Amino acid sequence: MTEKRKRTVVFAISFAVLALSHCAPVTRESTSLKATIKPGEFAGEIRRLDGIAQGHGDPSTRAAAHLQLAVLYSSYNNPSPDYSLALRELETYVSLKPEKVKDYEIANWLALLRELRKLENEMDGLKQRIDHLVRSEKELKEAEKKREKENRELRESEKELREAEKKKEKENRELRETVDQLKALDVQMEEKRKQVK
């Protein structure tokens, strides 16, 4: 999945949220955000709405809180958007208000958030693959360095062995020459002995 495609989906979701926030009438179940919510206020508003969504006695109020949470989590103005939580809150809203799934805006928003979740999952999978490939590449580079070191050591050992072999060959030549000289000397001594007798 490309970064361009992800940006397009994020833009589409942001556009949908923006369109929903300006076109929908402000009611208890509106997808519009208060214009006064500033980036620093999102966390507090999310905590407040989460409390309502979990503990309010009126199911309609709980459903509206889930819808507003979905809006807050996916808002372009949110400094830490969480599209997975936005999808969860919107799905909870639809489970509390099943008739709303036929609403074009809600159905469209659900589809966009689901597509974004799918793309995020693909991105996570790609990140894992990249991490795996980076680790594999690092291991291969370390193994290559180890092999290069071993090869250097083997070349040095081979060089030492060749030098030792040359030294042994030289010693063998010198020994053969000495043996030949000793044989010649022995022959000469034998001849002198025969002459002395």
Secondary structure, 3 states (H helix, E strand, C coil): CCHHHHHHHHHHHHHHHHHHHHHCCCCCCCCCCCCCCCHHHHHHHHHHHHHHHHHCCCHHHHHHHHHHHHHHHHCCCCCCCCHHHHHHHHHHHHHHCHHHHHCHHHHHHHHHHHHHHHHHHHHHHHHHHHHHHHHHHHHHHHHHHHHHHHHHHHHHHHHHHHHHHHHHHHHHHHHHHHHHHHHHHHHHHHHHHHHHC
